Amino acid sequence: MKNQLLHNRYRLVSPIGVGGSGVVYIAFDTENAQKVAIKKVSIVSGDKLQLIEKEYRFLQKITHDNLIKAFEFFVIDDHAYIVFEYVYGKNLADIVVKNKHSVCLVSQLAIANQIARGIEVLNTGGIIHRDIKPQNIMLNIRTGQVKIVDLGIARNIEDMSDLQDDITGTYAYMSPEQTQGKISWTTDIFSLGVVLYQFLTWGDTSPFEEKNMYNTIQKIQNYNPIDICSVIDFTNATNKQKQTYEEVSQIIEKALYKRPEARWENAGIVADMFFNLHQKLLHEVNENPEKYKITTSRQISPQLQDVLHAMRDNYKSI
């Protein structure tokens, strides 16, 4: 498909990823002279088309720094396409596995804050992502912004009753209820906890990863990961850093509770806690905040709250 001109506007350059919901390409927007990302999805049913269109409509209506921007949606033959902003950077999986310890603790806290804030925006709008994992979290190296991507299997919380036995997502990052074909308001918070555990400990995989699906599911349902403070090397850590890790450990521990109702009530609480930890540690290191390109995301504005609540209440019209 290289050099193919789509929709009389977008020239495909090369594929950059294959996900559960489609293939993503780098493309060049000939009208605006800029790079974009285009997701191509095979339309196997009317339901599939409706889902991909809903992903576009939600992202097109909501503008938030921690969600990928969607520019256009179109259908050609038996494929649907969404045009997204191109993120100049890496996904969190590449950072954690291929660039270990490349991000300091201060920046890790800022990244954690931004991921949680993006999830808060989705959940407040009634959307459960269902596939929060390092590969679906992009870090823009130019702006320091974190972007949550790929809402291809996301669902509205109002559809919970229609999702019985629908086990969809990436097993090693699923919540216990997801492994049973269910979702809850805190499903994404559990997945967030898994991602942050791996990120803060620089692990190669999820703490629940096993050699096969069955053992992974059993581990998610029955195993509690080792406290991160028992995993991290504190040889060169300051007392303030040690204290910060202890507080982070408590945040992640609650996010990983097996019972949905026992976890943090919403991702905004988690985002605020990481914001506060970031500010305290940044003050302690006594350095110019501009040195750390990765900034934090503040609370959702009342105006955006109203828009998201309206979308949640009228989700069928999205």
DOFI-815107 format. One record per atom (N, C-alpha, C): x, y, z; residue in one letter. Coordinates in steps of 0.2 Angstrom, whole numbers, padded with zeros to 4 digits, always signed. Each point is the difference from the previous one (the first is absolute). Example, Ala and Ser with C-alpha at 12.3 -4.5 7.8 and 13.67 -1.06 7.14 Angstrom:
+0066-0028+0039A/-0004+0006+0000A/+0004+0006+0000A/-0002+0005-0004S/+0004+0006+0001S/-0004+0005+0003S/
END
This chain:
+0004-0006+0000M/-0004+0006+0000M/+0004+0006+0000M/+0007+0000+0000K/+0004+0005+0000K/-0001+0005-0005K/+0000+0007+0001N/-0001+0005-0005N/-0008+0000-0003N/-0004-0004+0003Q/-0007+0000-0002Q/-0003+0006+0003Q/-0004+0004-0004L/-0004+0006+0002L/-0007-0002+0002L/-0001+0001+0006L/-0007-0002+0003L/-0004+0006+0000L/-0006-0001-0002H/-0005+0006+0001H/+0002+0006-0003H/+0004-0001-0006N/+0003+0006-0004N/+0004+0005+0005N/+0002-0002+0005R/+0004+0004+0005R/+0006-0003+0003R/-0001-0006+0003Y/+0005-0003+0004Y/+0005-0005-0003Y/+0006+0002-0001R/+0005-0005-0003R/+0003-0004+0005R/-0001-0007+0000L/+0002-0005+0004L/+0008+0000+0000L/+0003+0000+0005V/+0008-0001+0000V/+0002-0007+0002V/-0002-0002+0006S/+0002-0007+0003S/-0004-0002+0005S/-0001-0006+0002P/-0004-0003+0006P/+0005+0001+0006P/-0004+0002+0005I/+0004+0001+0006I/-0002-0004+0006I/-0006-0004-0001G/-0002-0004+0005G/-0006-0004-0001G/-0001-0006+0003V/-0006-0004-0001V/-0003-0001+0007V/-0006+0002+0001G/-0003-0001+0006G/-0006-0005-0001G/-0004-0001+0006G/-0005-0004+0000G/-0006+0003-0004G/+0000+0006-0002S/-0006+0003-0003S/+0002+0003-0007S/+0007-0002-0003G/+0001+0002-0006G/+0008+0002-0001G/+0001+0002-0006V/+0007+0002-0002V/+0001+0007+0000V/+0005+0003+0002V/+0002+0007+0001V/+0005+0002-0005V/-0001+0005-0004Y/+0005+0002-0005Y/+0002+0007+0002Y/+0007+0002-0002I/+0002+0007-0001I/-0003+0002-0006I/-0002+0006-0001A/-0002+0003-0006A/+0001+0007+0000A/+0000+0003-0006F/+0001+0007-0001F/-0006+0003-0003F/-0003+0005+0004D/-0005+0004-0002D/+0002+0005-0005D/-0002-0001-0006T/+0002+0005-0006T/-0003+0007+0001T/-0006+0000+0003E/-0003+0007+0001E/+0003+0004+0005E/+0002-0003+0006N/+0003+0004+0005N/+0007-0001+0001N/+0003-0004-0005A/+0007-0001+0000A/+0003-0002+0007A/-0003-0005+0003Q/+0002-0003+0006Q/-0001-0007+0001Q/+0004-0003+0004K/+0000-0007+0001K/-0007-0002+0004K/-0003-0005-0001V/-0006-0003+0004V/+0001-0007+0001V/-0004-0003+0004A/-0001-0007+0001A/-0006-0002-0003A/-0001-0006-0003I/-0006-0002-0003I/-0001-0007+0002I/-0006-0002+0004K/-0002-0007+0001K/-0004-0003-0005K/+0001-0005-0002K/-0004-0004-0005K/-0003-0006+0003K/-0006-0001+0000V/-0004-0005+0003V/-0004-0004-0005V/+0000-0006+0000S/-0004-0004-0005S/-0007+0000+0003S/-0005+0001-0004I/-0007+0000+0002I/-0003-0007-0001I/-0001-0003+0005V/-0002-0007+0000V/-0008-0001+0001V/-0002+0006+0003S/-0007+0000+0002S/-0002+0007+0001S/-0007+0001+0000G/-0003+0007+0001G/+0002+0002+0007G/+0001-0004+0005D/+0002+0001+0007D/+0007+0003+0000D/+0004-0003-0004K/+0007+0002+0000K/+0001+0007-0003K/-0004+0001-0005L/+0000+0007-0003L/-0003+0005+0005L/-0005-0002+0004Q/-0003+0005+0005Q/+0006+0001+0006Q/+0003-0005+0002L/+0005+0001+0005L/+0006+0005-0002L/+0003-0001-0006I/+0005+0004-0003I/-0002+0007-0001I/-0007+0001-0002E/-0002+0007-0001E/-0001+0003+0007E/-0002-0004+0005K/-0001+0003+0007K/+0006+0002+0003K/+0006-0004-0001E/+0006+0002+0002E/+0002+0007-0003E/-0001+0001-0006Y/+0001+0006-0004Y/-0004+0006+0003Y/-0006-0001+0001R/-0005+0005+0002R/+0002+0003+0007R/+0002-0005+0005F/+0002+0002+0007F/+0006+0004-0001F/+0005-0002-0003L/+0006+0003+0000L/+0000+0007-0004L/-0005+0000-0005Q/-0001+0006-0004Q/-0003+0006+0005Q/-0004-0003+0004K/-0004+0005+0004K/+0004+0003+0006K/+0004-0005+0003I/+0004+0002+0006I/+0007+0002-0002I/+0002+0006+0002T/+0007+0002+0000T/+0003+0000+0007T/+0005-0004+0000H/+0004+0000+0007H/+0007-0003-0002H/+0004+0003+0004D/+0008-0001-0001D/+0002-0007+0000D/-0004-0004+0004N/+0002-0007+0001N/-0004-0005-0004N/-0004+0002-0005L/-0003-0004-0004L/+0002+0002-0007L/+0001-0005-0004I/+0002+0001-0007I/-0006+0004-0004I/+0002+0004-0004K/-0005+0004-0004K/-0001-0004-0007K/-0007+0000-0001A/-0002-0003-0006A/-0003+0006-0005A/+0003-0001-0006F/-0002+0006-0005F/-0005-0002-0005F/+0000-0006-0002E/-0005-0002-0006E/-0002-0008+0000E/-0006-0001-0002F/-0002-0007-0001F/-0003-0001-0007F/+0002-0006-0003F/-0003-0001-0006F/+0000-0008-0002F/-0004-0002-0004V/+0000-0007-0002V/+0002-0001-0007V/+0004-0005-0002I/+0002-0001-0007I/-0001-0008-0001I/-0005-0002-0004D/-0001-0007-0001D/-0002-0003+0006D/+0004-0005+0002D/-0002-0004+0007D/+0005+0002+0005D/+0003+0006+0000H/+0004+0002+0006H/-0002+0007+0002H/+0001+0001+0007A/-0002+0006+0003A/+0007+0003+0002A/+0000+0007+0000Y/+0007+0003+0001Y/-0002+0006+0005Y/+0005+0001+0005I/+0000+0006+0004I/+0007+0003-0001I/-0001+0007-0001V/+0006+0004+0000V/+0002+0003+0007V/+0006-0001+0003F/+0001+0002+0006F/+0006+0005+0000F/+0001+0004+0005E/+0007+0004+0000E/+0005-0005+0001E/+0006+0002-0003Y/+0006-0004+0001Y/+0004+0002+0006Y/+0002-0005+0004V/+0003+0001+0006V/+0008-0001-0001V/+0004+0005+0001Y/+0007-0001-0001Y/+0003-0002+0007Y/+0001-0007+0000G/+0002-0003+0006G/+0000-0007+0000G/-0001-0003+0006K/+0001-0007+0001K/-0006-0002+0004K/-0002-0007+0000N/-0005-0002+0004N/+0003-0002+0007N/-0004-0001+0005L/+0003-0001+0007L/+0004-0007+0000L/-0002-0005-0004A/+0003-0006-0001A/+0007+0000-0002A/+0001+0004-0005D/+0007+0001-0003D/+0004+0004+0006D/-0003+0004+0003I/+0004+0004+0005I/+0002-0005+0006I/-0005-0004+0002V/+0002-0004+0006V/+0004-0006-0002V/-0001-0003-0005V/+0004-0006-0002V/+0007+0002-0004V/+0000+0004-0004K/+0006+0002-0004K/+0004+0006+0002K/-0003+0004+0004N/+0004+0006+0003N/-0001+0000+0008N/+0002-0005+0003K/+0000-0001+0007K/+0003+0006+0004K/-0003+0002+0005H/+0002+0006+0004H/+0002+0006-0004H/-0003+0001-0005S/+0001+0006-0004S/-0004+0006+0002S/-0005-0001+0005V/-0004+0005+0002V/+0001+0000+0008V/+0001+0006+0003C/+0001+0001+0007C/-0007-0001+0004C/+0000-0001+0006L/-0006-0001+0004L/-0004+0006-0001L/+0002+0006+0000V/-0004+0006+0000V/-0004+0000-0007V/+0003-0002-0005S/-0004-0001-0006S/-0004-0006-0001S/+0002-0005+0004Q/-0005-0006+0000Q/-0006+0002+0004Q/+0000+0004+0005L/-0006+0002+0004L/-0004+0005-0005L/+0003+0004-0004A/-0004+0004-0005A/-0003-0004-0005A/+0003-0005-0002I/-0003-0005-0005I/-0006-0004+0003I/+0001-0002+0006A/-0005-0004+0003A/-0006+0005+0001A/+0001+0006+0002N/-0006+0005+0001N/-0003+0001-0007N/+0003+0001-0005Q/-0003+0001-0007Q/-0004-0006-0002Q/+0003-0006+0001I/-0004-0006-0002I/-0006-0001+0004I/+0000+0001+0006A/-0006+0000+0004A/-0005+0006-0002A/+0002+0005-0002R/-0004+0006-0002R/-0004-0002-0006R/+0004-0003-0005G/-0003-0002-0006G/-0006-0005+0001G/+0002-0005+0005I/-0005-0005+0001I/-0006+0003+0004I/+0001+0005+0004E/-0005+0004+0003E/-0005+0003-0005E/+0003+0003-0005V/-0004+0003-0005V/-0005-0005-0004V/+0003-0005-0002L/-0004-0006-0003L/-0005-0002+0005L/+0001-0002+0006N/-0004-0003+0004N/-0006+0005+0002N/+0002+0007+0001T/-0005+0005+0001T/-0005+0001-0006T/+0002-0002-0006G/-0004+0000-0005G/-0004-0006-0001G/+0001-0005+0004G/-0004-0006+0000G/+0004-0005-0004G/+0006+0001-0002I/+0004-0005-0004I/+0005-0004+0005I/-0001-0007-0001I/+0005-0004+0003I/+0005-0002-0005I/+0006+0001+0000H/+0005-0001-0005H/+0001-0008-0002H/+0001-0004+0006R/+0000-0007+0000R/+0007-0003-0003R/+0004+0005-0002D/+0007-0003-0003D/+0006+0005+0002D/-0001+0002+0006I/+0006+0005+0003I/+0006-0005+0001I/+0005+0002-0004K/+0007-0004+0000K/+0005+0005-0002K/+0006-0002+0001P/+0006+0004-0002P/+0000+0002-0008P/-0002-0005-0004Q/+0000+0001-0007Q/-0005+0006-0002Q/-0005+0001+0004N/-0006+0005-0002N/+0001+0006+0004N/+0006+0001+0002I/+0002+0007+0004I/+0006+0003-0004I/-0001+0005-0003M/+0005+0004-0004M/+0003+0006+0004M/+0007+0001+0000L/+0003+0006+0002L/+0003+0004-0005L/-0003+0006-0001N/+0003+0005-0005N/+0006+0003+0003N/+0006-0002-0003I/+0006+0003+0002I/+0001+0007-0001I/-0004+0003-0005R/+0000+0007-0001R/-0003+0004+0005R/-0006-0002+0002T/-0004+0004+0005T/+0000-0003+0007T/+0002-0006+0001G/-0001-0003+0007G/-0006-0003+0001G/-0005+0001-0004Q/-0007-0003+0001Q/-0001-0007-0001Q/-0004-0003+0004V/-0001-0007+0000V/-0007-0001-0004V/-0001-0004-0005K/-0006-0001-0003K/-0002-0008+0000K/-0006+0000+0002I/-0004-0007+0000I/-0002-0001-0007I/+0001-0006-0003V/-0002-0001-0007V/-0004-0007+0000V/-0003-0001-0006D/-0003-0006-0001D/-0006-0002+0004D/-0006+0004-0002L/-0006-0002+0004L/-0004-0005-0004L/+0003-0004-0004G/-0004-0005-0005G/-0004-0005+0004G/+0002-0001+0006I/-0005-0005+0004I/-0003+0003+0006I/+0000+0007+0000A/-0003+0003+0006A/-0007-0001-0001A/-0003+0001+0006R/-0008-0001+0001R/-0002+0005+0005R/-0007+0002-0002N/-0003+0004+0005N/-0002-0004+0006N/+0000+0003+0006I/-0001-0004+0006I/-0008-0002+0000I/-0004+0004-0003E/-0007-0002-0001E/-0001-0007-0003E/+0005-0002-0004D/-0001-0006-0004D/+0003-0006+0004D/+0001+0001+0007M/+0003-0006+0004M/-0004-0006-0001M/-0007+0001+0000S/-0004-0006+0000S/+0000-0004-0007S/+0003+0003-0005D/+0000-0003-0006D/+0007-0003-0001D/+0005+0001+0005L/+0006-0003-0001L/+0002-0006+0004L/-0005-0004+0002Q/+0001-0006+0004Q/+0004-0005-0005Q/+0005-0003+0003D/+0004-0005-0003D/+0004+0003-0006D/+0000+0007-0001D/+0004+0003-0005D/+0007+0002+0003D/+0005-0005-0001I/+0007+0001+0003I/+0004+0003-0006I/+0001+0006+0001T/+0004+0004-0005T/+0005+0005+0003T/+0006+0000-0003G/+0005+0004+0003G/+0007-0004+0000G/+0005+0002+0003T/+0006-0003+0001T/+0001-0004+0007T/+0000-0006+0000Y/-0001-0004+0006Y/+0004+0002+0006Y/+0007+0002-0001A/+0004+0001+0005A/-0002+0007+0004A/-0004+0004-0004Y/-0002+0006+0003Y/-0007+0001+0002Y/-0004-0006-0001M/-0007+0000+0002M/-0001+0000+0007M/-0006+0003+0002S/-0002+0000+0007S/-0003-0007+0001S/-0001-0002+0006P/-0003-0007+0002P/-0007-0001-0003P/-0004+0006+0000E/-0007-0001-0003E/+0001-0001-0007E/+0005+0004-0004Q/+0000-0001-0007Q/+0002-0007-0002Q/+0003-0004+0004T/+0002-0007-0002T/-0006-0004+0001T/-0006+0003+0003Q/-0006-0004+0000Q/-0005+0003-0004Q/+0002+0004-0005G/-0004+0003-0005G/-0005+0005+0002G/+0003+0004+0006K/-0004+0005+0002K/+0004+0007+0001K/-0003+0006+0001I/+0004+0006+0001I/-0004+0003+0006I/+0004+0005+0002S/-0003+0004+0006S/+0003+0007-0001S/-0002+0005+0004W/+0002+0007+0000W/+0007+0000+0002W/+0003-0005+0003T/+0007+0000+0002T/+0005-0005-0004T/-0003-0002-0005T/+0004-0005-0005T/+0006+0003-0002T/+0000+0006-0003D/+0006+0004-0002D/+0005+0002+0005D/-0003+0001+0006I/+0005+0001+0006I/+0004-0006+0002I/-0003-0006+0000F/+0004-0006+0001F/+0006+0000-0006F/-0002+0001-0006S/+0005-0001-0005S/+0005+0006+0000S/-0002+0006+0003L/+0005+0005+0001L/+0005-0002+0005L/-0003-0003+0006G/+0005-0003+0005G/+0005-0004-0003G/-0002-0005-0004V/+0004-0005-0003V/+0006+0004-0004V/-0002+0005-0004V/+0004+0004-0004V/+0005+0003+0004V/-0002+0004+0005L/+0004+0004+0004L/+0005-0005+0004L/-0002-0006+0003Y/+0004-0004+0003Y/+0006-0002-0004Y/-0001-0002-0007Q/+0005-0002-0004Q/+0004+0006-0002Q/-0002+0006-0001F/+0003+0006-0001F/+0005+0002+0006F/-0003+0000+0006L/+0004+0003+0005L/+0006-0005+0002L/-0001-0007-0001T/+0005-0005+0001T/+0004-0001-0006T/-0001+0003-0005W/+0003-0001-0007W/+0000-0008-0002W/-0006-0003+0001G/+0000-0007-0001G/-0001-0001-0008G/+0002-0006-0002D/-0001-0001-0007D/-0007-0002-0002D/-0004-0002+0005T/-0006-0002-0002T/-0005+0002+0006T/-0006-0001-0001S/-0005+0000+0005S/+0001-0004+0006S/-0001+0002+0006P/+0002-0005+0006P/-0005-0006+0000P/-0005+0000-0004F/-0004-0006-0001F/+0001-0004-0006F/+0005+0002-0004E/+0002-0004-0006E/+0002-0007+0001E/-0003-0005-0003E/+0002-0007+0000E/+0001-0003-0007E/+0002-0006+0000K/+0002-0003-0007K/-0007-0001-0004K/-0005-0001+0003N/-0006-0001-0004N/-0006+0004+0003N/-0005+0000-0003M/-0006+0004+0002M/-0003-0002+0006M/-0001-0007+0001Y/-0003-0003+0006Y/+0004+0002+0006Y/+0006-0001+0000N/+0004+0002+0006N/+0000+0008+0001N/+0000+0004-0005T/+0000+0007+0001T/-0007+0002+0003T/-0005-0003-0002I/-0007+0001+0003I/+0000-0002+0007I/+0002-0006+0002Q/+0001-0002+0007Q/+0004+0005+0004Q/+0005+0002-0002K/+0004+0005+0003K/-0003+0006+0002K/-0004+0003-0005I/-0004+0006+0001I/-0005-0001+0005I/-0003-0006+0000Q/-0006-0001+0005Q/+0003-0001+0007Q/+0006-0003+0001N/+0002-0003+0006N/+0006+0003+0003N/+0004+0003-0004Y/+0007+0002+0002Y/+0000+0008+0001Y/+0004+0002+0006N/+0001+0007+0001N/+0008+0001-0001N/+0002+0005-0005P/+0007+0001-0001P/+0003+0002+0006P/+0007-0001+0000I/+0004+0002+0006I/+0000+0007+0000I/+0000+0003+0006D/+0001+0007+0001D/+0005+0003-0004D/-0001+0006-0003I/+0005+0002-0005I/+0007+0003+0004I/-0001+0001+0006C/+0005+0002+0004C/+0005-0006+0002C/-0002-0006-0001S/+0004-0005+0000S/+0004-0002-0006S/-0002+0003-0005V/+0002-0001-0007V/+0006+0005-0002V/-0001+0006+0002I/+0004+0006-0002I/+0006+0000+0004I/+0006+0002-0004D/+0006+0001+0003D/+0001+0007+0003D/+0000+0000+0007F/+0001+0007+0003F/+0007+0002+0002F/+0005-0003-0003T/+0007+0001+0002T/+0001+0008-0001T/-0002+0003-0005N/+0002+0007-0001N/-0006+0005+0001N/-0005-0003+0003A/-0007+0004+0001A/+0001+0004+0006A/-0003+0006+0000T/-0001+0005+0006T/-0005-0002+0004T/-0001+0002+0006N/-0005-0002+0005N/-0007+0003-0003N/+0000+0005-0004K/-0006+0003-0003K/-0002-0005-0005K/+0005-0002-0004Q/-0002-0005-0005Q/-0003-0007+0002Q/+0003-0002+0006K/-0002-0006+0003K/-0008+0001+0002K/-0001+0006+0004Q/-0006+0001+0002Q/-0005+0001-0006Q/+0002+0002-0005T/-0005+0001-0006T/-0001-0007-0003T/+0005-0004+0000Y/-0002-0007-0003Y/-0005-0004+0005Y/+0001+0002+0006E/-0005-0004+0005E/-0007+0003-0001E/-0001+0006-0001E/-0006+0003-0002E/-0003-0003-0007E/+0004+0000-0004V/-0002-0003-0007V/-0002-0007+0001V/+0004-0004+0004S/-0002-0007+0001S/-0007-0001+0003S/-0002+0005+0004Q/-0007+0000+0003Q/-0005+0001-0005Q/+0002+0005-0004I/-0005+0002-0006I/-0001-0006-0004I/+0005-0003-0002I/+0000-0006-0005I/-0003-0006+0003I/+0001-0001+0006E/-0003-0006+0004E/-0007+0001+0000E/-0003+0006+0001K/-0007+0000+0000K/-0003+0000-0007K/+0003+0002-0005A/-0002+0000-0006A/-0001-0008-0003A/+0004-0004+0003L/+0000-0007-0001L/-0004-0005+0004L/-0004+0003+0004Y/-0005-0004+0004Y/-0004-0004-0005Y/-0001-0006+0002K/-0004-0005-0004K/-0007+0003-0001K/-0003+0002+0006R/-0007+0002-0001R/-0001+0007-0003R/-0004+0001-0005P/+0000+0007-0003P/-0002+0005+0005P/-0005-0001+0004E/-0002+0005+0005E/+0005+0002+0005E/+0005-0004+0001A/+0006+0002+0005A/+0005+0004-0003A/+0000+0001-0006R/+0006+0004-0004R/-0002+0007+0001R/+0005+0004-0002W/-0002+0008+0000W/-0006+0001-0004W/-0004+0005+0003E/-0007+0001-0003E/+0000+0002-0007E/+0005+0004-0002N/+0001+0002-0007N/+0007+0002-0001N/+0002+0001-0007A/+0007+0001-0002A/+0002+0007+0002A/-0005+0005+0001G/+0002+0006+0002G/+0004+0001+0006G/-0002-0004+0005I/+0003-0001+0007I/+0007-0002-0001I/+0001-0005-0004V/+0007-0002-0002V/+0004+0005-0003V/-0003+0004-0005A/+0004+0005-0003A/+0002+0005+0005A/-0005+0002+0004D/+0002+0006+0005D/+0005-0002+0005D/+0000-0007+0002M/+0005-0002+0005M/+0007+0000-0004M/+0001-0002-0006F/+0006+0000-0004F/+0002+0007-0001F/-0004+0005-0001F/+0001+0007-0001F/+0003+0003+0006F/-0003-0002+0006N/+0003+0003+0006N/+0007-0003+0002N/+0001-0007-0001L/+0006-0003+0001L/+0006+0003-0005L/-0002+0002-0006H/+0004+0003-0005H/+0003+0007+0003H/-0005+0004+0002Q/+0001+0006+0002Q/+0005+0000+0006Q/-0001-0004+0005K/+0004-0001+0006K/+0007-0002-0002K/+0001-0005-0004L/+0006-0002-0002L/+0004+0005-0004L/-0004+0003-0004L/+0004+0006-0004L/+0002+0005+0004L/-0004+0002+0005H/+0003+0005+0005H/+0006-0002+0004H/+0000-0007+0001E/+0006-0002+0004E/+0006+0000-0004E/+0000-0002-0006V/+0006+0000-0004V/+0003+0007-0002V/-0005+0005+0001N/+0002+0007-0001N/+0003+0002-0007N/-0003-0003-0005E/+0002+0002-0007E/-0005+0003-0004E/+0002+0003-0005N/-0005+0004-0004N/-0005-0006-0003N/-0006+0001+0001P/-0005-0004-0003P/+0000-0001-0008P/+0003+0005-0003E/+0000+0000-0007E/+0006-0005-0003E/+0004-0003+0005K/+0005-0005-0002K/-0004-0006-0001K/-0005-0001+0003Y/-0004-0006-0001Y/-0006+0001-0005Y/+0001-0002-0006K/-0004+0002-0006K/-0007-0003+0002K/+0000-0006+0004I/-0007-0003+0001I/-0003+0003+0006I/-0006+0004-0002T/-0003+0003+0005T/-0006-0004+0003T/-0004+0004+0004T/-0006-0004+0003T/-0006+0003-0003T/-0006-0004+0001S/-0006+0002-0003S/-0005+0002+0006S/-0002+0006+0000R/-0005+0003+0005R/-0007-0003+0000R/-0004+0001+0005Q/-0006-0002+0000Q/-0005+0002-0006Q/-0004-0004-0001I/-0005+0001-0006I/-0004+0006+0002I/-0001+0005-0005S/-0003+0006+0001S/-0008-0001+0001S/-0004+0004+0003P/-0007-0001+0001P/-0003+0000-0007P/+0002+0004-0004Q/-0003+0000-0007Q/+0001-0007-0003Q/+0006-0003+0000L/+0001-0007-0003L/-0004-0005+0004L/-0001+0001+0006Q/-0004-0005+0004Q/-0007+0000-0002Q/-0003+0006-0002D/-0006+0000-0002D/-0001-0003-0007D/+0005+0001-0004V/-0001-0003-0007V/+0001-0008+0001V/+0004-0002+0004L/+0001-0008+0001L/-0006-0003+0003L/-0003+0004+0005H/-0006-0003+0003H/-0006+0000-0005H/+0000+0005-0004A/-0006+0000-0005A/+0002-0006-0005A/+0006-0002-0002M/+0001-0005-0004M/-0001-0007+0003M/+0001+0000+0006R/-0002-0006+0004R/-0007-0002+0000R/-0004+0006+0001D/-0007-0001+0001D/-0003-0001-0007D/+0003+0002-0005N/-0003-0001-0007N/+0005-0004-0004N/+0002-0005+0003Y/+0006-0004-0004Y/-0003-0003-0006Y/-0006-0002-0001K/-0003-0003-0006K/+0000+0005-0006K/+0001+0006+0001S/+0000+0005-0005S/+0007+0002-0002S/+0005-0003+0003I/+0007+0002-0001I/+0002-0003-0007I/
END
